[in-house]
Amino acid sequence: MTTQRFSSPPTRLDEAARAGWLYYVAGNTQDEIAQKMGVSRQTAQRLVAMAMAERLVKVRLDHPIGRCMDLAAALTDRYGLRLAEVVPSDPAAPDLLAGVASAAAGLLEKTLRSPDPKIIALGTGRALKATVEALSRMDCPQHRIVSLLGNMMSDGQATAYNAVIRMADRVGAPHYPFPLPVLAEDEAELAVLHGQKSVRHTLALCAKADLTLVGVGPIGPKAPLVVDGFMTLDEMKELVRAGAAGEITSWVYDADGQVMDSPFTRRVASAPLPRADERMVVAVAVGEGKVPAIRAALRGQLVSGLVTNEATAEWLLR
């Protein structure tokens, strides 16, 4: 007597992965893919496009570019970093996030491949959202993904650039969002919010994260804190007069990388910034407008690693 085995029908992602492999690895034309998979040419074209859109296929440069390596070594020496990665810049678009996001995604994937359970803590912002979008799909139920800051505006609306849920979905890991607004109304409310059991647990996970990835925000009237509605223009002007240089997860710091004591920072609900000399805290940031904020974070050792591009690295080293 034989046992008949049944296999599940291929999903659309399975088909996209196969089409992507045939096109990018095996070098088949779309006509050849259509013939081999038994689909129309238009369907083959859509599957190849889906493979790229879903990050099932990624293009990464394996050849180390000498100039980038020299800049990374110089940043490491200048600022005492544990990790520095510099990617090529597009001279026409020095603020382009794509290359930096791909490099940061590679760093995340190295941690995610560990068979041992790891905790990964994420900030928020455009750079981290792009990083998560560049991640490969993986199955990592042994790890935990935790947010460093609140996922709500003061009116309860979800923040636009929270990356934790998206990352957890891509890698199949449990996630721990920060169930709070980014800012409390006052210090009394902040104490109540941080006293909640679920919040205390999230804060404990943040404190012992194996890898923390953060963005770096500039200071000024066009800073994300102002544009996204977390800070009034008057509050920003006051902080600028007091010497503010940048912010990480809403913690505003001065040119020496010291978190400032101000009415604004006393309402910040984010997890405290981890000690970069004890934890791997990596900033993902590019652009001339962010150079003062990045330099201050490096000078104050708020981060122990940096992923950036050539143009930004050169500005930081001038």
C-alpha positions as CSV (number, residue, x, y, z in Angstrom):
1,M,0.0,0.0,0.0
2,T,1.4,3.4,-0.9
3,T,0.7,6.7,0.7
4,Q,-0.3,9.5,-1.6
5,R,1.4,12.8,-0.8
6,F,-0.2,16.1,-1.6
7,S,1.7,19.4,-2.0
8,S,0.2,22.8,-1.6
9,P,-0.3,24.8,-4.9
10,P,2.4,27.4,-5.4
11,T,1.5,30.9,-4.2
12,R,1.8,34.0,-6.2
13,L,5.1,34.8,-4.3
14,D,6.4,31.4,-5.1
15,E,5.7,32.0,-8.8
16,A,7.3,35.5,-8.6
17,A,10.4,34.0,-6.9
18,R,10.7,31.4,-9.6
19,A,10.3,34.0,-12.4
20,G,12.8,36.3,-10.7
21,W,15.4,33.5,-10.4
22,L,14.9,32.5,-14.1
23,Y,15.3,36.1,-15.2
24,Y,18.1,37.5,-12.9
25,V,20.1,34.4,-12.1
26,A,19.5,32.0,-15.0
27,G,19.4,34.8,-17.6
28,N,16.2,33.8,-19.3
29,T,14.2,36.2,-21.4
30,Q,10.6,36.9,-20.5
31,D,9.4,34.9,-23.5
32,E,11.5,31.9,-22.2
33,I,10.2,32.3,-18.7
34,A,6.6,32.3,-20.1
35,Q,7.3,29.1,-21.9
36,K,8.9,27.4,-19.0
37,M,6.3,28.4,-16.5
38,G,3.3,27.9,-18.9
39,V,2.1,31.4,-18.6
40,S,1.6,34.4,-21.0
41,R,4.4,36.8,-21.6
42,Q,2.5,39.5,-19.8
43,T,2.1,37.3,-16.8
44,A,5.8,36.5,-16.8
45,Q,6.6,40.2,-17.0
46,R,4.3,40.9,-14.0
47,L,5.9,38.1,-12.0
48,V,9.4,39.4,-12.6
49,A,8.2,42.9,-11.6
50,M,6.6,41.4,-8.4
51,A,9.9,39.6,-7.5
52,M,11.7,43.0,-7.5
53,A,8.8,44.9,-5.7
54,E,8.6,42.3,-3.0
55,R,12.4,42.3,-2.6
56,L,12.6,38.6,-3.5
57,V,15.5,39.5,-5.8
58,K,18.0,42.1,-4.7
59,V,21.0,43.5,-6.5
60,R,24.0,44.2,-4.3
61,L,27.5,45.2,-5.3
62,D,30.0,42.6,-4.2
63,H,33.2,44.5,-5.3
64,P,34.5,46.6,-2.4
65,I,35.0,50.2,-3.7
66,G,38.3,51.5,-2.3
67,R,37.2,55.1,-1.8
68,C,34.2,53.9,0.3
69,M,36.4,51.6,2.4
70,D,38.9,54.5,3.0
71,L,36.1,56.8,4.1
72,A,34.7,54.1,6.5
73,A,38.1,53.6,8.0
74,A,38.5,57.3,8.5
75,L,35.1,57.6,10.2
76,T,35.9,54.7,12.5
77,D,39.2,56.3,13.5
78,R,37.9,59.8,13.9
79,Y,34.9,59.0,16.0
80,G,35.8,55.7,17.6
81,L,33.1,53.7,15.9
82,R,32.6,50.0,16.2
83,L,31.1,49.9,12.7
84,A,31.1,52.2,9.7
85,E,29.7,51.4,6.2
86,V,29.9,53.9,3.4
87,V,28.2,53.2,0.1
88,P,28.7,55.0,-3.3
89,S,26.9,58.3,-3.8
90,D,25.0,59.5,-6.9
91,P,26.6,62.9,-7.7
92,A,23.2,64.1,-9.0
93,A,21.3,62.9,-5.9
94,P,23.6,62.9,-2.8
95,D,20.6,62.5,-0.5
96,L,19.4,59.3,-2.2
97,L,18.4,56.7,0.3
98,A,18.4,53.6,-1.8
99,G,22.1,52.5,-1.5
100,V,22.2,53.3,2.2
101,A,18.9,51.4,2.9
102,S,20.3,48.4,1.0
103,A,23.5,48.4,3.1
104,A,21.5,48.8,6.4
105,A,19.2,46.0,5.3
106,G,22.3,43.8,4.8
107,L,23.4,44.6,8.4
108,L,19.9,43.6,9.7
109,E,19.9,40.4,7.7
110,K,23.3,39.3,9.3
111,T,21.7,39.6,12.7
112,L,18.5,37.9,11.6
113,R,20.4,34.9,10.2
114,S,21.6,34.1,13.8
115,P,20.0,30.9,15.1
116,D,20.2,32.3,18.6
117,P,17.4,34.6,19.7
118,K,18.1,38.3,19.2
119,I,16.3,41.5,20.0
120,I,16.3,44.2,17.3
121,A,15.2,47.7,18.3
122,L,14.1,50.2,15.7
123,G,13.6,54.0,15.6
124,T,11.5,55.6,13.0
125,G,11.8,57.9,10.0
126,R,12.2,57.8,6.2
127,A,15.7,56.1,6.3
128,L,14.5,53.2,8.5
129,K,11.3,52.8,6.5
130,A,13.5,52.5,3.3
131,T,15.8,50.0,5.1
132,V,12.9,47.7,6.0
133,E,11.5,47.9,2.5
134,A,15.0,46.7,1.3
135,L,14.9,43.6,3.5
136,S,14.6,40.1,2.1
137,R,11.7,38.0,3.2
138,M,12.8,35.7,5.9
139,D,11.4,33.4,8.6
140,C,12.8,34.3,11.9
141,P,10.4,33.5,14.7
142,Q,13.2,33.2,17.2
143,H,13.9,36.9,17.2
144,R,12.0,39.9,18.6
145,I,11.4,43.3,17.0
146,V,10.8,46.2,19.3
147,S,10.0,49.9,18.7
148,L,12.0,52.6,20.5
149,L,9.2,55.2,20.4
150,G,5.5,55.7,20.4
151,N,3.5,54.8,17.3
152,M,0.8,57.4,17.8
153,M,0.3,61.1,17.3
154,S,-1.4,63.1,20.1
155,D,-4.8,62.6,18.5
156,G,-4.4,58.8,18.2
157,Q,-3.5,58.7,14.5
158,A,-0.7,56.2,13.6
159,T,2.7,57.8,12.8
160,A,3.6,57.6,9.1
161,Y,7.1,56.1,9.3
162,N,6.9,53.4,12.0
163,A,8.9,50.5,10.6
164,V,8.4,47.8,13.3
165,I,5.2,46.2,12.1
166,R,6.4,46.2,8.5
167,M,9.7,44.6,9.4
168,A,8.0,41.9,11.6
169,D,5.8,41.0,8.7
170,R,8.7,40.7,6.3
171,V,10.8,38.4,8.6
172,G,8.1,36.5,10.5
173,A,9.2,37.6,13.9
174,P,7.0,38.7,16.9
175,H,7.0,42.5,17.3
176,Y,6.5,44.8,20.3
177,P,5.2,48.2,19.2
178,F,5.4,51.1,21.7
179,P,1.7,51.5,22.7
180,L,2.1,55.2,23.4
181,P,2.0,58.6,21.8
182,V,5.4,60.0,20.8
183,L,4.9,62.8,23.3
184,A,3.0,63.0,26.6
185,E,0.9,66.0,27.5
186,D,3.1,66.7,30.6
187,E,5.5,65.0,33.0
188,A,2.7,63.6,35.2
189,E,1.0,61.9,32.2
190,L,4.4,60.5,31.1
191,A,4.9,58.9,34.5
192,V,1.5,57.3,34.3
193,L,2.1,56.0,30.8
194,H,5.5,54.6,31.6
195,G,4.0,52.8,34.6
196,Q,1.9,50.5,32.5
197,K,3.0,46.9,32.6
198,S,3.2,46.5,28.8
199,V,5.2,49.7,28.4
200,R,7.7,48.6,31.2
201,H,8.1,45.3,29.3
202,T,8.8,47.2,26.0
203,L,11.3,49.5,27.7
204,A,13.1,46.5,29.2
205,L,13.4,44.9,25.7
206,C,14.8,48.2,24.3
207,A,17.4,48.3,27.0
208,K,18.9,44.9,26.2
209,A,18.6,45.0,22.3
210,D,21.4,43.2,20.5
211,L,21.1,45.7,17.6
212,T,19.5,49.1,17.6
213,L,18.9,51.0,14.4
214,V,18.0,54.6,14.4
215,G,17.6,57.6,12.1
216,V,19.1,61.0,12.8
217,G,16.9,64.1,12.5
218,P,18.1,67.6,11.8
219,I,17.1,70.7,13.8
220,G,15.4,73.7,12.3
221,P,12.1,74.9,10.9
222,K,11.9,72.1,8.4
223,A,12.9,69.4,10.8
224,P,10.7,66.3,10.8
225,L,9.7,67.0,14.4
226,V,8.1,70.3,13.2
227,V,6.9,69.0,9.8
228,D,5.2,66.0,11.3
229,G,3.5,68.0,14.0
230,F,5.3,66.9,17.1
231,M,6.8,70.3,17.9
232,T,5.7,73.9,17.3
233,L,7.9,76.3,15.4
234,D,8.3,78.4,18.6
235,E,9.5,75.3,20.5
236,M,12.0,74.6,17.8
237,K,13.3,78.2,17.8
238,E,13.8,78.0,21.6
239,L,15.8,74.8,21.3
240,V,17.9,76.2,18.5
241,R,18.7,79.2,20.7
242,A,19.7,76.8,23.5
243,G,22.1,75.0,21.1
244,A,20.2,72.0,19.8
245,A,22.0,70.2,17.0
246,G,19.9,67.1,16.2
247,E,17.4,64.5,17.5
248,I,17.2,60.7,17.7
249,T,13.8,59.1,18.4
250,S,12.7,62.6,19.5
251,W,15.5,63.0,22.0
252,V,17.0,66.4,21.2
253,Y,20.7,66.8,21.8
254,D,23.3,69.6,21.6
255,A,26.5,69.9,19.5
256,D,28.4,67.7,22.0
257,G,25.8,64.9,21.7
258,Q,24.4,65.6,25.1
259,V,20.6,65.1,25.5
260,M,19.1,68.5,26.4
261,D,16.9,69.2,29.4
262,S,14.0,71.2,28.1
263,P,10.2,71.3,28.5
264,F,10.0,69.3,25.2
265,T,12.4,66.5,26.2
266,R,10.6,66.1,29.5
267,R,7.5,65.0,27.6
268,V,9.3,62.5,25.2
269,A,7.9,59.1,25.8
270,S,10.6,57.2,23.8
271,A,12.8,54.6,25.3
272,P,16.0,56.2,26.7
273,L,18.8,56.2,24.3
274,P,21.0,53.1,25.0
275,R,24.6,53.5,25.9
276,A,26.5,53.1,22.6
277,D,29.6,51.9,24.4
278,E,27.6,48.9,25.7
279,R,25.2,48.2,22.8
280,M,25.4,48.2,19.0
281,V,23.5,51.3,18.1
282,V,23.7,52.1,14.4
283,A,22.6,55.3,12.7
284,V,21.3,55.2,9.1
285,A,21.5,58.7,7.7
286,V,22.5,60.7,4.6
287,G,22.5,64.3,3.4
288,E,24.3,67.6,3.9
289,G,21.4,69.0,5.9
290,K,21.9,66.2,8.5
291,V,25.7,66.6,8.9
292,P,25.6,68.8,12.0
293,A,23.1,66.3,13.7
294,I,25.2,63.2,12.6
295,R,28.5,64.8,13.7
296,A,27.0,65.7,17.1
297,A,25.7,62.2,17.6
298,L,29.1,60.7,16.7
299,R,30.9,63.2,18.9
300,G,28.7,62.4,21.9
301,Q,28.8,58.6,21.2
302,L,25.1,58.4,21.0
303,V,25.7,55.8,18.3
304,S,28.5,53.2,17.9
305,G,27.9,52.6,14.2
306,L,27.0,54.6,11.0
307,V,25.7,53.6,7.6
308,T,25.9,56.5,5.2
309,N,27.1,57.4,1.7
310,E,30.3,58.9,0.2
311,A,29.1,62.5,0.1
312,T,27.9,62.5,3.7
313,A,31.1,60.8,4.9
314,E,33.2,63.4,3.2
315,W,31.2,66.2,4.8
316,L,31.6,64.6,8.2
317,L,35.4,64.3,7.8
318,R,36.0,67.9,6.6
